[in-house]
Amino acid sequence: MSKDRKWKTVVIGFLGSKLDSGRDADRWHQWRPSVGLCQHEDLVIDRFDLLHASGDSKLAELVAGDIESVSPETMVRLHPHDTSDPWDFEQVFSGLYEFARNYPFRTDEEQYLIHISTGTHVHQICLFLLAESRHLPGRLIQTSPSPRNSWPGVYRIIDLDLSRYDAIATRFASQHADDLSFLKSGIKTRNPAFNTLIERIERVAIASRSPILLTGPTGAGKSQLARRIYELKRRREQLQGPLIEVNCATLRGDSAMSALFGHTKGAFTGASTARDGLMLAADGGLLFLDEIGELGLEQQAMLLRAIEEKHFLPVGADREVSSDFQLIAGTNRSLQSGVVAGQFREDLLARIDLWTFALPGLANRREDIEPNLEFELVAFERSQGTKVTLNREAKARFLEFAMSPEAVWRGNFRDLSAAVTRMATLAQSGRITLVEVNEEVERLKRGWASTVVPDQETTRASSLSDCLSQSQIDQLDLFDRVQLEEVIRVCKQSKSLSDAGRILFASSRLTKQIPNDADRLRKYLARFELSWDRVQNA
């Protein structure tokens, strides 16, 4: 430490009731942190503010005398500091906070060292927090014994200026980047809104065990993301149990209750043996309920209790079982609309809607098509053991089509994966050419054309006519008609202007610091001389 005598050096620390003890001459042959700190030739201490419990007053006076005998230039000030429980964080922090508030710091004349080698662990943590927050405007100093526990020991000054710890910061940043890449399956996605979404999911996944709701169209990647969240939490040792995936659309009738919650032997006709059920199987792990909106109301009620109380009753049982799992739910439909229609429990939605993330479809992430194309080719190689590439012309043609309005990507990433699989399978000599690409482009066009909802224009016009006059409709471009019809549909199925706005602006709202969905939607409707009440009452 520099001996800049322009500044006086002041140490603030606790008396070590055991480490600083010793009354006979032998105490000079053992390491005592408070005394040893003042015995270093390269560290001149002008004042030592020593905090101690009232019951240790005699020891404090002995240590003060020993310090003054080995370091005559050091003035020791004793500060009785009592708490009923020195291991109670709230008590200790409050007491030290008051000490810091009342201490006459003179930072223009004195430099302060906060000694964190004595006192309880709670004392040390609180001193660290107060130094970090600058309530104690000094640096931390840590002491330790030399070999054979001899005096005066060694000391190290710790500066909380984090800019000096680039290696630590770099390591944390690297781990954060690895986690984000892992959640994206290593795909270098380019869509800003999606990348922001994944960053938020990563933060929530690591910091919370509350339910997560993933929304978005079929094929947007909800199942894949749920698996990645599970693996990330396993890597962080936050989960020890298994991942249990359930497609709720496949659960029907009485078998749904049995599959989810289990049953006892003889609970119903055909129940020849007992069954644990998927919720019990997920104990200690993660339960992913895809298409949760397909569950019946009775199953929803039991699920709510299982989430809140970690207990449920198997079919036919008179004794509850427990299962502590984290829930991720997925849906491609509006659960708010399900609540309005009486098909989904409002209390369950409130419970699983704490962390909701809307995954955009592939058509809304066109800049991510190219990196996902490369990912699918690698996935094909991994599954088939055959490396397949796209020649330059073929890749340019496929991306030209994939990025154009012609490509609606109704099945989202499933469509892209299927397209790559077909082209790679048909490619000769491991090289996809223009022939395979052109064939696939025509196939995709035919497939999407055949799934267009019949009489769609009539349906749209009927919906618009509920809110607008025919003359107003006639003045609209087709683009505005299609967009406005969908906005009206969402508004009619939503409970409030804000709910409708959250659904309609699910992706773009992620890029805004303060998303005002209701105001954006209100202004959009006003362009067509519409209001929320008019749409609701149409």
Phi, psi and omega in degrees: 000136181295138179268063178275101187278007170296330181251142169274143181258125182239131176254135173241125181195172179265148170292133174274104187298335177252313184293328181270000187283171181130128185243332183270185185295337181296341182297340179279355179250010177234158181282123174236114192302316183290320179287315182299328180300330183267007183256004182275128182294332183267008179227101181267118182254123182274327180212143178236111175268106189255114178272143182203157174286149182301327180291346180254024185299317182295318178296320180299319179293323178297313181295321178299318178295319180295321179296315182292334180284327181268341182220079185303336181282354183264122174266128181256128174245125181267137181232101174302130184220105186247141168222147181294333179219103183293356178257003179272113187301314185297316179297311184296314182296317180299316180296317180289328177298316178294321177301315181294321181295325185266355183284134182278073180294137176232078187290348177276350182235335187234146171247139190246137175242128182259111184279120185242027179259354182237173184082177178286168176300327179293319175302314184295318179296317181293321176298319178299313182297320181289329175287321179296322180277358179070016170290330168250100189280066181213185177256156179277144174232133183238135180242155178207157183287154171282172175308143181067022173061028186273163178272163353277001184085194180233159178226158177217131178265131182247116179265127182278013173287101188295345178295342179276357183244056183299324181297319179294312181299319180296321180295317178295318180297320180295319179294321178298315179296321178296319180296317180296316179297321180297315180296332180264016179058027179080003181280129181276077183292150186244347183288117185300318182296319180293319179297321175296319179299315181295324177298319179292319179298319180298317180297315182292317183300322182281325189265348189224149172249011179288160179301149176238134179247121177254121179246163179144165183292162177302133179087004181282349176107022182295315181296316180299317181293321178300319179295321180292321176299317179299312182296323178298315180292328175294318178298326178274003181058035176268345176226140177245337183278184185276170169264123178246118181254134181226127171266105186296341179292342180269354181266123183224141172061212184297329182295337180295315180298317181294316182297319183281310190255354180082173178208163176268164177296130180080011182296330178203171181300125181098351180275073184284340177224160178284156180224132183289319184092159187288330180291322177291324178296333182276003183306126180082359183234219184231133177251119178253112178258096178280146183053053183298336179294347179276350180292146175286164183297325180293317178294325178298320180296317180291324178297317179302315180293322180295325179289316187282320187250353181064020178229151174201168185247114176298157180299127178083359183267153174247008178227133182286155171242161182241148176207123181254100182229159170265141182253132164240127179247147178233148177204146175251009179235167179280112178290332175299319177296324177296324177295315180300322182278359180077017183257351180220137184289131181293324180291327176291318178299318179299326182285325184262000185264013180296313178238100180246130181232122181265114179276125179286153175286169183297326180296338178264005179225046188297332178292347179266001182293317182298309178297328177288330175299314177298320179298318181293325177294320177293320178297321178296316179300319181294320184279327185257347181074017181233125179277127180232136179234166175255130173287168189300314181295319181295317180295317180298319180294316181296316181292325177301314178291314185299329182270353185273162177298341178297328182272103183272342178049054183297325178269005177058229186291339175293321176298315181295316180298316179296321180298315180296319180299316180294314181297317182293324180292322182277346183294137177263142179060028176068026184225117177278127182247182178300329180299309181294322181294313181297321176299317182290322178300314179295323179295316179298318179300314180297319181296317180290324180295325183285347181257008177294135180295126182296147176059033185296321182296321179296317179297318181296315181297323179296319180294318180293323183293342175293334186245336184235155174284164181297324179294324177294319180296319182297334182277353183272140169293157178302322179302311181292325179298312181298314183293314183294323178300318180292322178298316179296321179298315180294319180299318182293335182265359184254153183281333185210166177300321181293318179299315179297319179298320180297324179287315185289329182248033187302324182273309185293334181294337181292337181271356182258137180293318178232086182289123177251078186297319182297317182293320178298316181291321179300317180292324178296313180298324182296334177301332181251019180060038179244154174230167179301313181298321181295319179294317182294325184268000183294000000 
